[in-house]
Amino acid sequence: MFVLGVLAIIIGAILTIVGFAMNNSLEAQLISAFSTGSTNPGTIFIVIGIILLVVGVLLVVMKKKKAQK
């Protein structure tokens, strides 16, 4: 579970960074606005990334607490 938690933290951080980059990219915003009507194309990546970060931290903390017993 510890390795899964660390992987979730790494992937969550990457997705969050990619989402912020997409929201700050004028090219990505224009393409998204003309194709789907959305002006914030990276929001879904940010949400999924933050969820993965939280789950990963919880898995790591739970493993550490279990190891202390």
N, C-alpha and C positions, 0 to 999 in steps of 0.2 A: 504493500500500500504506500510505503514511503516513496518508492520510485515513481509510482503513478501520480502521487501528489506533486513531486518535483517536475515531472513532465507536464502536468496540468498548469503549474505556475509558469513554466517556460513558454508553453504554447499560448497561454492567456496573455502573457506580456507581449508576445509577438503580435497577436491579433489586435490588442489594444493599440499598439504603436502603428500598425498598418491602418487601422480605422481612423486614428487621428490624422495620419498622413493623407488619407483619401479625403477627409473632410476639409483639409487645408489646401488641397490641390484644385486649382481652378479648372484644369482640364477634366478631372474626374467629375467635378460638380456639373460642368456643362454637358458632358456626355450623359450623365445620369438624368439631368433635367430634361434633355431632349428625348431620351429613350423611355424613361419610366415616370418622369414628372417629379421625382424626388431630388431635393437639392442637397441632401446630406447622405451620400452613398456609403460612408464608412460607419454609420451609426450601428448597424447590425454587428459589425466586427467588434466595435467597442463594447457592446452589451455582452456578447458571447465571451470576449476576452476577460471582462471583469468577473463574469460568473465563473469561468475556469480558474481565475486567480483565487477567488474566495474558496472554491471547492478544493483547490490544491493546498492552500494554507490550512484549511480544516483537516485534510488528510495528514499533512505533515505534523500538525500539532497533536492530533489524536494518536499518531504513531509514537511521538515523543513521550506523551503521557503514559501510554501503555508500556513503553520500555522502562519507565521509571518505577513501575510497580514491582 
